[in-house]
Amino acid sequence: MIEIFVLAEEEIVLAFRMIAIEGLSVADKDEACRIFTAITHDKAAADPKGGTFDLSQCKMLIISEDIAEMLGSGLTEWQLEGQFPLIVEIPPLSGHVEGHASLVDMVRQAIGIKIQ
């Protein structure tokens, strides 16, 4: 039963595997969209070893900011629906994506409150 899953570059996925959190690396936009749809709608993702990850109990999907940029409005729409898995964005190994605004950033800007 997988409750947390990672979608990021290979090095980040490997780091999370070291703490027993499974994930998949993504190479391009098409692959990112395909895997994101599989996770959010089919509740499963293909394991490179030939099996599948059962994500029916997944509560949190950790996505690097560069992958979030690839997913674009599809990701924002999913977040606004308020369904599981919840999306948590982390910076990629290269650092924060310049100009990237997460849903949290957009909400903070809309309500004009900065919580520290």
C-alpha positions as CSV (number, residue, x, y, z in Angstrom):
1,M,0.0,0.0,0.0
2,I,1.7,3.2,-1.2
3,E,0.6,6.4,0.6
4,I,3.3,8.7,-0.7
5,F,4.7,8.7,-4.3
6,V,7.4,10.8,-6.0
7,L,7.5,12.1,-9.6
8,A,10.8,13.8,-10.2
9,E,14.2,13.4,-11.8
10,E,16.1,10.1,-11.3
11,E,18.4,11.3,-8.5
12,I,15.5,12.6,-6.4
13,V,13.5,9.4,-6.9
14,L,16.6,7.4,-5.8
15,A,17.0,9.6,-2.7
16,F,13.3,9.0,-1.7
17,R,13.7,5.2,-2.3
18,M,16.4,5.3,0.3
19,I,13.7,6.2,2.8
20,A,11.2,3.7,1.4
21,I,9.2,6.1,-0.7
22,E,8.6,4.8,-4.2
23,G,8.5,6.9,-7.3
24,L,9.1,7.3,-11.0
25,S,11.5,9.5,-12.9
26,V,10.2,11.6,-15.8
27,A,12.1,12.5,-19.0
28,D,9.8,14.7,-21.0
29,K,6.4,16.5,-21.0
30,D,4.5,13.6,-22.7
31,E,5.7,11.1,-20.2
32,A,5.0,13.4,-17.3
33,C,1.4,13.9,-18.5
34,R,0.9,10.2,-19.1
35,I,2.2,9.2,-15.7
36,F,0.3,12.0,-13.9
37,T,-3.0,10.9,-15.5
38,A,-2.3,7.2,-14.6
39,I,-1.6,8.2,-11.0
40,T,-4.6,10.6,-10.5
41,H,-7.2,8.8,-12.6
42,D,-6.2,5.1,-12.9
43,K,-4.7,5.0,-9.4
44,A,-1.8,3.0,-10.8
45,A,1.5,3.5,-12.5
46,A,3.7,1.2,-14.5
47,D,6.8,0.0,-12.6
48,P,10.0,-0.1,-14.7
49,K,10.6,-3.6,-13.4
50,G,7.5,-4.9,-15.2
51,G,4.8,-4.6,-12.5
52,T,2.6,-1.8,-11.5
53,F,2.4,0.5,-8.5
54,D,-1.0,0.3,-6.8
55,L,-1.7,3.9,-5.9
56,S,-5.3,3.4,-4.8
57,Q,-4.3,4.5,-1.2
58,C,-1.9,7.3,-2.3
59,K,-2.5,10.4,-0.2
60,M,0.5,12.5,-1.3
61,L,2.2,13.0,-4.6
62,I,5.6,14.7,-4.4
63,I,6.4,16.5,-7.7
64,S,9.5,18.5,-8.6
65,E,8.8,22.0,-9.8
66,D,10.2,21.3,-13.3
67,I,7.7,18.4,-13.6
68,A,4.9,20.7,-12.3
69,E,5.8,23.2,-15.1
70,M,5.5,20.3,-17.6
71,L,2.0,19.4,-16.3
72,G,0.8,23.0,-16.5
73,S,-2.9,23.7,-16.1
74,G,-3.7,20.0,-15.7
75,L,-1.9,20.1,-12.4
76,T,-3.6,23.3,-11.2
77,E,-7.0,21.9,-12.2
78,W,-6.3,18.7,-10.2
79,Q,-5.2,20.7,-7.1
80,L,-8.3,22.9,-7.3
81,E,-10.6,19.8,-7.3
82,G,-9.3,18.9,-3.8
83,Q,-9.0,15.2,-4.4
84,F,-6.3,12.8,-3.3
85,P,-3.4,12.5,-3.8
86,L,-2.5,16.0,-2.5
87,I,0.3,17.5,-4.5
88,V,3.5,18.7,-2.8
89,E,6.0,20.6,-5.0
90,I,9.7,20.4,-4.3
91,P,12.6,22.2,-6.1
92,P,14.6,20.1,-8.5
93,L,18.3,19.5,-8.1
94,S,19.1,22.5,-10.2
95,G,17.2,24.8,-7.7
96,H,13.9,26.6,-7.8
97,V,12.4,27.1,-11.2
98,E,12.5,30.8,-12.0
99,G,9.1,32.3,-12.4
100,H,7.3,29.1,-11.1
101,A,4.3,29.9,-8.9
102,S,2.8,27.0,-7.0
103,L,-0.9,26.9,-6.0
104,V,0.1,28.0,-2.5
105,D,1.9,31.0,-3.9
106,M,-1.1,31.9,-6.0
107,V,-3.5,31.7,-3.0
108,R,-1.1,33.8,-0.9
109,Q,-1.0,36.5,-3.6
110,A,-4.8,36.4,-4.0
111,I,-5.6,36.9,-0.3
112,G,-2.7,39.2,0.3
113,I,-1.5,37.4,3.4
114,K,2.0,36.0,4.0
115,I,2.2,33.5,6.8
116,Q,5.7,32.9,8.2
